[in-house]
Amino acid sequence: MKKVIMSILMIGVLLGMTGCIVRDDTTKYKRETRKISEEIVGLEIEDISSDIQILSEDIEDVLIEYTDSVDEQLYTIEVDNKILKVAKKKTTVNNEESNVIIKLPSKIYSLISVITTNGDVELNKIKSTVYRCSTENGDIRGILDGKKKEYSIAVETENGESNLKDSLISSENKLEMKTQNGDVDIRFTEDRKSTRLNSSHT
């Protein structure tokens, strides 16, 4: 009988500890917005377990929306040699809104580089000379400003599908996409315009 009582007490203690851990994790995050007024020519993101969305808009400053911890700073955000660098050093646990949204002024960039683990990468009407995007568990999708034939393309999908095929040409414009468990769906604005024009003439 004593053994049974001790077992019940131990289970109760463990459940109580687990409950405390879950409550702590779900109450220590806050949504932040950061404005970058410095001129930037490129973007580098290294994240953990977050969806990344990058948009081009008619704005003057860069706007970054992200989720940080109340207790400690999870992100470092800095501009180094006109490259905006956003890095996350620790994952957010049991947080429903951990996505990162970056709004860039509409112009041509030299580099858009995104690395995340468990998350999707979405690019919306961005124009860059070089794209490097990688995610372990997630999709890479979006619409890029330009023409596909102008880019040297290298795509790697281990457990997924891609609408792009490798096209290794001699060009300063490069597009490198890599997913481990996810799909790649990247389209170009000029190609879509050509498709619509051809359809209207048939």
C-alpha positions in Angstrom: 0.0 0.0 0.0 2.9 2.4 0.9 4.5 1.7 -2.5 1.2 2.5 -4.3 0.9 5.8 -2.4 4.5 6.7 -3.1 4.0 6.0 -6.8 0.9 8.3 -6.9 2.8 11.0 -5.1 5.7 10.8 -7.5 3.4 11.0 -10.5 1.7 14.0 -9.0 5.0 15.7 -8.5 6.2 15.0 -12.1 2.9 16.3 -13.5 3.1 19.4 -11.4 6.7 20.1 -12.7 5.6 19.5 -16.3 2.7 21.9 -15.9 5.0 24.6 -14.5 7.4 24.2 -17.5 4.6 24.5 -20.0 3.1 27.6 -18.3 6.5 29.3 -18.3 7.1 28.6 -22.0 3.7 30.0 -23.1 3.9 33.3 -21.2 7.4 34.7 -21.8 7.2 35.8 -25.5 6.3 39.2 -27.0 5.8 40.4 -30.6 8.4 43.1 -31.6 8.7 45.5 -34.5 12.1 46.9 -35.5 12.7 49.7 -38.0 16.1 49.9 -39.9 16.7 53.4 -41.4 20.2 52.6 -42.6 20.8 51.9 -46.3 21.1 48.2 -47.0 22.1 46.3 -50.1 21.6 42.7 -48.9 19.9 40.5 -46.3 21.2 37.5 -44.4 18.8 35.6 -42.1 19.7 32.6 -39.8 16.7 31.3 -37.9 15.5 28.4 -35.9 12.0 26.9 -36.2 10.4 30.0 -37.8 8.6 30.8 -41.0 10.3 33.6 -42.9 8.4 36.0 -45.1 10.2 38.7 -47.1 8.2 41.3 -49.0 9.1 44.2 -51.3 7.0 47.3 -50.6 6.9 51.0 -51.5 8.5 52.1 -48.2 11.7 53.9 -47.2 12.8 52.0 -44.1 13.2 48.2 -43.5 10.5 46.8 -41.1 11.1 43.6 -39.2 8.4 41.8 -37.2 9.5 39.0 -35.0 8.8 37.2 -31.6 11.3 37.7 -28.8 11.6 36.6 -25.2 10.6 38.8 -22.3 13.4 37.4 -20.3 16.3 37.3 -22.8 17.1 38.6 -26.2 16.8 35.8 -28.8 17.6 37.8 -31.9 20.6 39.9 -32.9 19.8 42.4 -35.6 22.6 44.5 -37.1 23.8 46.2 -40.3 27.3 45.2 -41.3 28.8 46.7 -44.5 25.3 47.5 -45.7 24.2 43.9 -45.2 21.3 43.5 -42.8 21.9 40.4 -40.6 19.2 38.8 -38.5 20.1 35.8 -36.4 18.2 33.8 -33.8 20.3 32.1 -31.2 17.6 30.0 -29.5 14.3 28.5 -30.4 10.9 29.6 -29.1 9.0 26.7 -27.4 5.2 26.5 -27.4 4.8 29.9 -29.1 2.0 30.1 -31.6 3.4 33.2 -33.5 7.1 32.8 -34.1 7.2 33.8 -37.8 9.5 36.6 -39.1 8.2 39.2 -41.5 10.7 41.5 -43.2 9.5 44.3 -45.4 12.1 45.7 -47.7 12.1 49.0 -49.8 11.5 48.2 -53.4 14.9 48.1 -55.3 17.5 45.6 -56.5 19.6 43.8 -53.8 22.9 42.1 -54.1 22.0 39.2 -51.8 19.0 37.6 -50.2 20.1 34.7 -48.0 17.7 32.7 -45.7 18.5 29.7 -43.5 15.9 28.2 -41.2 15.2 24.8 -39.8 11.5 24.0 -39.2 9.8 26.6 -41.2 8.7 27.9 -44.6 10.4 30.6 -46.7 8.3 33.0 -48.7 9.6 35.7 -51.1 7.2 38.2 -52.5 8.3 40.3 -55.5 11.8 40.6 -54.3 14.6 41.6 -56.8 18.1 40.4 -56.0 21.2 39.4 -57.9 21.8 36.3 -55.7 19.3 34.2 -53.8 20.3 31.5 -51.3 17.5 29.9 -49.4 17.6 26.7 -47.2 15.1 25.0 -44.9 15.2 21.5 -43.4 11.5 21.0 -42.8 9.4 23.4 -44.9 8.6 24.8 -48.3 10.3 27.6 -50.3 7.9 29.5 -52.4 7.4 32.9 -53.9 7.4 35.3 -56.8 10.7 37.0 -57.8 11.0 40.1 -59.9 12.8 39.2 -63.1 13.2 36.4 -65.6 14.2 32.8 -64.9 16.5 32.6 -67.9 18.7 35.3 -66.4 19.6 33.1 -63.4 22.0 30.2 -62.9 19.8 27.8 -60.9 20.7 25.1 -58.5 17.9 23.3 -56.6 18.2 20.4 -54.1 15.1 18.7 -52.7 15.6 15.4 -50.8 12.0 14.7 -49.9 10.0 17.1 -52.0 9.2 18.5 -55.5 10.4 21.5 -57.3 9.0 23.5 -60.2 12.5 24.6 -61.0 15.3 22.6 -62.6 19.0 23.1 -62.5 20.2 25.5 -65.1 23.9 26.2 -64.6 24.7 29.1 -66.9 27.5 31.7 -66.7 25.7 34.6 -65.0 26.2 36.9 -62.0 22.6 36.2 -61.2 22.4 33.1 -59.0 19.5 31.2 -57.4 20.2 28.4 -54.9 17.3 26.6 -53.2 17.6 23.7 -50.8 15.0 21.7 -48.8 15.3 18.5 -47.0 11.6 17.8 -46.4 9.6 20.3 -48.5 8.8 21.6 -51.9 10.2 24.5 -54.0 7.8 26.7 -55.9 9.5 29.8 -57.3 8.1 31.9 -60.2 9.2 35.0 -61.9 7.1 38.1 -62.7 8.3 38.6 -66.3 7.7 35.0 -67.1 4.1 35.2 -65.8 3.6 38.4 -67.9 4.8 36.5 -71.0 2.5 33.6 -70.3 -0.5 35.9 -70.0 0.4 37.8 -73.2 0.7 34.5 -75.1 -2.6 33.3 -73.8 -4.4 36.5 -74.9 -3.1 36.1 -78.5 -4.3 32.5 -78.8 
